[in-house]
Amino acid sequence: MYKQRSIAERDGSDVRAFVLAGGEGTRLQRLTHKIDGDGRPKQFSKIFGGKSLLTHTRDRLRPIFSDDQVAFVVIRSHERFYSNELADVDASRIVAQPSNRGTGVAIIAALLQLLKSEPGAIVGFFPSDHYFADDAAFAATVRSAIEASREHPDSIVLLGAKPQWPEVEYGWIEPGASLMTGSGKPLFNINRFWEKPPLAEALQLMKTGGLWNTFVTIGYGIAFLKLLTDTAPSAVSEISKALMQRDPDAAYRDMEAIDFSKHVLSQNHRHLLVIQDEVSGWADLGNPDRVIETLVENKIEPEWLREMRVVDVAPVHDLSRATALHTRGRADALINVRKGPS
């Protein structure tokens, strides 16, 4: 049988992937404590499948990138959680930040280090704490996004998931004019970003072709650098200086957090494109309710979930569940309830 080769094997190894694994995951800490026995950030939690979300992310990327094409952005205080998981990763592919200053700063730090040695690289940034029901569909969309980046070298391509309901806790992308692409995947300009819109607006976006922002972003490194220099020039300058002086702690100490979606992408979308991901089944595991809803929806039942009373958690299939989706807090009760006598 024909085996799909990785991007690196097919086209000269000019593509790199960074896995963003420096978040604190505070909203999920009660649940991860129940699962893992400590308050570890969710990307290091074995929520399902006997593997951490970080390991699931690594597995998902392997059909697309060879292992030496993938690097990881972490923070030092999490070393006790990632040291074993990344034991097989060369130190040169681990960007250990002094502290968490948001996804924007993490991307700047990774990008500046990459461009010193590989100024012509295409780079993709991938969250480490998301869920995809269909890894093969995800891989196909990422490959199409890489090819779209080659066709549009001045642009950054985002993966936009086709919405299944009018979610008010996700970021949304409002697509603009469609573009021709060799991959056959729908590719669009971007008219606007909507960060956690109210329900009425989410319903309208869903009706008019709006897409969920998965935060997966792909493009030439120099295109990312231009966007960041335009939107966060002081952060780029400070981190660049700190890296040259080999003293990142000083830059991070006084730096304000930068949310890449809110403070960068939303501020300048002139050179941004979105490719539609229709069938990968993406979900952002941002709170305990969504974790349980996603697992139930995909018929995944880890031991910790079997032990809970899941009477009030039902699959989400249609818009009739929209109101229930936004009545958060059911998982808080479930976390503390187990079958049988206490």
C-alpha positions as CSV (number, residue, x, y, z in Angstrom):
1,M,0.0,0.0,0.0
2,Y,1.2,3.5,-0.8
3,K,2.4,5.3,2.4
4,Q,1.9,9.1,2.6
5,R,5.3,10.6,3.1
6,S,6.0,13.4,5.4
7,I,6.3,17.0,4.0
8,A,10.0,16.9,4.9
9,E,10.6,13.7,2.9
10,R,8.8,15.1,-0.1
11,D,10.1,18.6,-0.6
12,G,13.5,19.4,0.8
13,S,13.0,19.8,4.6
14,D,12.1,23.5,4.5
15,V,9.1,23.2,6.8
16,R,9.2,23.3,10.6
17,A,6.5,22.9,13.3
18,F,6.4,24.4,16.7
19,V,4.2,22.9,19.4
20,L,3.0,25.6,21.8
21,A,3.0,23.9,25.3
22,G,3.6,26.8,27.7
23,G,0.0,27.5,28.9
24,E,-1.0,27.2,32.5
25,G,-4.4,25.6,31.8
26,T,-5.9,27.1,35.0
27,R,-9.5,26.5,34.1
28,L,-8.9,22.7,33.9
29,Q,-6.8,22.3,37.0
30,R,-9.5,20.9,39.2
31,L,-10.2,18.2,36.5
32,T,-6.5,17.4,35.8
33,H,-6.0,17.1,39.6
34,K,-8.7,14.5,39.6
35,I,-7.2,12.7,36.7
36,D,-3.4,12.9,37.4
37,G,-3.3,13.6,41.1
38,D,-1.7,17.1,40.8
39,G,-2.5,20.5,39.3
40,R,-0.5,20.0,36.1
41,P,-1.4,22.1,33.0
42,K,-3.8,20.3,30.7
43,Q,-1.3,19.7,27.9
44,F,0.5,17.3,30.3
45,S,-2.6,15.6,31.5
46,K,-3.6,12.1,30.4
47,I,-7.2,13.0,29.8
48,F,-7.9,10.1,27.4
49,G,-6.1,7.3,25.7
50,G,-3.5,6.8,28.4
51,K,-1.4,9.7,26.9
52,S,-1.1,13.4,27.6
53,L,-2.5,15.9,25.2
54,L,1.0,16.9,24.3
55,T,1.8,13.3,23.3
56,H,-1.4,13.1,21.3
57,T,-0.3,16.3,19.5
58,R,3.1,14.8,18.7
59,D,1.4,11.7,17.3
60,R,-0.9,13.8,15.2
61,L,2.0,15.7,13.6
62,R,4.1,12.6,12.8
63,P,2.4,11.8,9.5
64,I,3.1,15.4,8.3
65,F,6.6,16.2,9.8
66,S,9.5,14.0,10.6
67,D,10.4,14.2,14.3
68,D,13.4,16.4,13.8
69,Q,11.2,19.0,12.1
70,V,9.2,19.5,15.3
71,A,10.2,21.8,18.1
72,F,8.5,22.7,21.4
73,V,7.9,25.9,23.2
74,V,7.6,25.4,27.0
75,I,8.2,27.3,30.2
76,R,10.9,26.3,32.7
77,S,8.5,25.9,35.7
78,H,6.8,23.0,33.9
79,E,10.0,21.0,33.4
80,R,8.9,18.4,35.9
81,F,6.0,17.7,33.6
82,Y,7.7,17.8,30.2
83,S,11.2,16.4,30.9
84,N,10.1,12.7,30.5
85,E,7.7,13.4,27.6
86,L,10.4,15.2,25.7
87,A,13.3,13.1,26.7
88,D,13.8,12.0,23.1
89,V,13.9,15.6,21.8
90,D,17.3,17.3,21.3
91,A,17.8,20.3,23.5
92,S,18.1,22.5,20.4
93,R,14.4,21.8,19.6
94,I,13.1,22.9,23.0
95,V,12.5,26.6,23.5
96,A,12.3,26.9,27.3
97,Q,10.9,30.4,28.2
98,P,11.6,31.9,31.6
99,S,7.8,32.4,32.2
100,N,4.5,32.4,30.4
101,R,3.8,35.7,28.6
102,G,1.1,34.5,26.2
103,T,1.1,32.8,22.8
104,G,2.3,36.0,21.0
105,V,5.6,36.1,23.0
106,A,6.0,32.3,22.7
107,I,5.7,32.6,18.9
108,I,8.2,35.5,18.8
109,A,10.8,33.6,20.8
110,A,10.5,30.5,18.7
111,L,10.5,32.4,15.4
112,L,13.5,34.5,16.1
113,Q,15.5,31.4,17.1
114,L,14.4,29.6,13.9
115,L,15.2,32.5,11.5
116,K,18.7,32.8,12.8
117,S,19.6,29.5,11.1
118,E,16.7,28.9,8.6
119,P,15.5,32.3,7.2
120,G,13.7,30.6,4.3
121,A,11.7,28.1,6.4
122,I,7.9,27.6,6.3
123,V,6.7,27.3,9.9
124,G,3.5,26.0,11.5
125,F,2.4,26.7,15.0
126,F,0.2,24.1,16.7
127,P,-1.5,24.3,20.2
128,S,-0.7,21.2,22.3
129,D,-4.1,21.1,24.1
130,H,-6.7,20.7,21.4
131,Y,-8.6,17.7,20.2
132,F,-9.1,16.4,16.6
133,A,-11.5,13.5,16.0
134,D,-9.9,12.7,12.6
135,D,-6.2,12.9,12.5
136,A,-6.0,12.0,8.8
137,A,-8.3,14.8,7.9
138,F,-6.3,17.2,10.0
139,A,-3.1,16.1,8.3
140,A,-4.7,16.6,4.8
141,T,-5.7,20.1,5.7
142,V,-2.3,21.0,7.1
143,R,-0.6,19.8,3.9
144,S,-3.0,21.9,1.9
145,A,-2.2,24.9,4.1
146,I,1.5,24.4,3.5
147,E,1.0,24.3,-0.2
148,A,-1.2,27.4,0.0
149,S,1.7,29.1,1.9
150,R,4.0,28.4,-1.0
151,E,1.4,29.8,-3.4
152,H,1.0,32.9,-1.2
153,P,4.4,33.5,0.4
154,D,3.5,36.9,1.9
155,S,0.5,35.5,3.7
156,I,-0.1,33.4,6.8
157,V,-2.7,30.6,6.5
158,L,-5.0,29.8,9.4
159,L,-7.0,26.6,9.8
160,G,-10.7,27.4,10.2
161,A,-13.0,24.6,11.4
162,K,-16.5,24.4,10.0
163,P,-18.7,25.1,13.0
164,Q,-21.0,22.5,14.4
165,W,-23.0,24.9,16.7
166,P,-22.9,28.6,17.5
167,E,-20.2,28.4,20.1
168,V,-19.7,31.7,22.1
169,E,-16.5,30.7,23.8
170,Y,-14.5,30.2,20.6
171,G,-12.9,32.8,18.4
172,W,-14.5,33.1,14.9
173,I,-13.1,34.0,11.5
174,E,-15.3,35.8,9.0
175,P,-14.1,34.7,5.6
176,G,-13.9,37.1,2.6
177,A,-13.3,36.4,-1.1
178,S,-12.4,32.9,-2.1
179,L,-9.0,32.3,-3.8
180,M,-7.9,29.6,-6.2
181,T,-5.6,27.0,-4.7
182,G,-3.9,23.9,-6.1
183,S,-4.9,21.7,-3.2
184,G,-8.7,21.9,-3.9
185,K,-9.4,23.0,-0.3
186,P,-11.4,26.2,0.1
187,L,-9.1,29.1,0.7
188,F,-10.4,32.6,1.6
189,N,-9.2,36.1,2.5
190,I,-10.3,37.2,6.0
191,N,-12.7,40.0,6.6
192,R,-12.7,40.0,10.4
193,F,-12.0,38.1,13.6
194,W,-14.7,37.8,16.2
195,E,-13.4,36.9,19.7
196,K,-16.1,35.1,21.7
197,P,-19.1,36.7,20.0
198,P,-22.6,36.8,21.7
199,L,-24.9,34.0,20.7
200,A,-26.9,36.1,18.2
201,E,-23.7,37.0,16.4
202,A,-22.4,33.4,16.5
203,L,-25.7,32.2,15.0
204,Q,-25.3,34.8,12.2
205,L,-21.7,33.8,11.6
206,M,-22.6,30.2,11.3
207,K,-25.3,31.0,8.8
208,T,-23.0,33.1,6.6
209,G,-20.0,30.7,6.5
210,G,-18.1,31.8,9.5
211,L,-15.4,29.4,10.8
212,W,-14.0,28.5,14.2
213,N,-10.4,29.8,14.7
214,T,-8.4,26.7,15.6
215,F,-5.3,28.8,16.1
216,V,-3.2,26.5,13.8
217,T,-1.2,29.0,11.7
218,I,1.2,28.2,8.8
219,G,3.4,30.4,6.6
220,Y,6.9,31.5,5.8
221,G,8.8,32.6,8.9
222,I,9.5,36.0,7.4
223,A,5.8,36.6,6.9
224,F,5.2,35.8,10.6
225,L,8.0,38.2,11.5
226,K,6.6,41.0,9.4
227,L,3.2,40.6,11.0
228,L,4.6,40.6,14.5
229,T,6.9,43.5,13.8
230,D,3.9,45.5,12.6
231,T,1.7,44.6,15.6
232,A,4.1,44.0,18.5
233,P,7.3,45.8,17.6
234,S,8.6,46.4,21.1
235,A,8.2,42.7,22.0
236,V,10.1,41.6,18.9
237,S,12.9,44.1,19.7
238,E,13.2,43.2,23.3
239,I,13.2,39.5,22.8
240,S,15.7,39.8,19.9
241,K,18.0,41.9,22.1
242,A,17.7,39.4,24.9
243,L,18.5,36.4,22.7
244,M,21.6,38.2,21.4
245,Q,22.7,38.9,24.9
246,R,21.8,35.4,26.0
247,D,19.6,36.9,28.8
248,P,15.9,36.2,28.1
249,D,15.0,36.5,31.8
250,A,15.5,40.3,31.7
251,A,13.1,40.7,28.7
252,Y,10.4,38.5,30.1
253,R,10.5,40.0,33.6
254,D,8.8,43.3,32.6
255,M,7.1,42.1,29.4
256,E,3.3,42.2,29.1
257,A,1.5,39.2,27.9
258,I,0.6,39.1,24.2
259,D,-2.3,36.9,23.0
260,F,-1.4,36.1,19.4
261,S,-5.0,35.9,18.2
262,K,-6.3,39.0,20.0
263,H,-3.3,41.3,19.9
264,V,-1.7,40.2,16.6
265,L,-4.1,38.4,14.2
266,S,-7.1,40.6,15.0
267,Q,-5.2,43.8,14.5
268,N,-3.9,43.2,11.0
269,H,-5.5,40.7,8.7
270,R,-4.4,42.2,5.4
271,H,-2.0,39.2,4.7
272,L,-4.0,36.5,6.4
273,L,-5.8,33.7,4.7
274,V,-8.0,30.9,6.1
275,I,-8.3,27.4,4.8
276,Q,-11.5,25.5,5.6
277,D,-11.2,22.3,7.7
278,E,-14.6,20.6,7.3
279,V,-14.3,17.2,8.8
280,S,-11.4,16.9,11.3
281,G,-13.7,17.3,14.3
282,W,-11.7,20.0,16.1
283,A,-12.4,21.1,19.7
284,D,-10.6,23.4,22.1
285,L,-10.5,21.6,25.5
286,G,-10.8,24.9,27.3
287,N,-12.9,24.0,30.3
288,P,-14.2,20.8,32.1
289,D,-17.6,20.9,30.4
290,R,-16.1,20.9,27.0
291,V,-13.7,18.1,27.8
292,I,-16.6,15.9,28.9
293,E,-18.9,16.9,26.1
294,T,-16.1,16.2,23.5
295,L,-15.3,12.8,25.0
296,V,-19.0,11.8,25.1
297,E,-19.6,13.1,21.6
298,N,-16.7,11.0,20.3
299,K,-17.6,7.9,22.4
300,I,-14.4,8.1,24.4
301,E,-14.7,6.9,28.0
302,P,-11.6,7.0,30.0
303,E,-11.6,5.4,33.5
304,W,-12.0,8.7,35.3
305,L,-15.1,9.5,33.3
306,R,-16.6,6.1,33.8
307,E,-16.3,6.7,37.5
308,M,-18.3,9.8,37.3
309,R,-22.0,10.2,37.1
310,V,-22.6,11.5,33.6
311,V,-26.4,11.6,33.7
312,D,-26.6,15.2,32.5
313,V,-23.9,15.1,29.8
314,A,-25.3,14.3,26.4
315,P,-23.8,14.5,22.9
316,V,-24.1,17.7,20.9
317,H,-25.4,17.1,17.4
318,D,-27.5,20.1,16.4
319,L,-28.5,23.7,17.1
320,S,-31.2,22.5,19.6
321,R,-28.3,22.0,22.1
322,A,-27.0,25.6,21.7
323,T,-28.5,26.9,24.9
324,A,-27.3,23.9,26.9
325,L,-23.8,24.4,25.6
326,H,-23.6,27.8,27.2
327,T,-25.0,26.7,30.5
328,R,-21.6,25.9,31.9
329,G,-20.8,24.3,35.2
330,R,-22.2,20.8,35.0
331,A,-18.7,19.4,35.1
332,D,-17.9,21.1,38.4
333,A,-20.5,18.9,40.0
334,L,-19.4,15.8,38.1
335,I,-15.8,16.2,39.2
336,N,-16.8,15.7,42.8
337,V,-19.4,12.9,42.3
338,R,-18.4,9.2,42.0
339,K,-20.5,6.1,41.7
340,G,-21.3,4.3,44.9
341,P,-21.2,5.4,48.5
342,S,-18.7,8.1,49.6
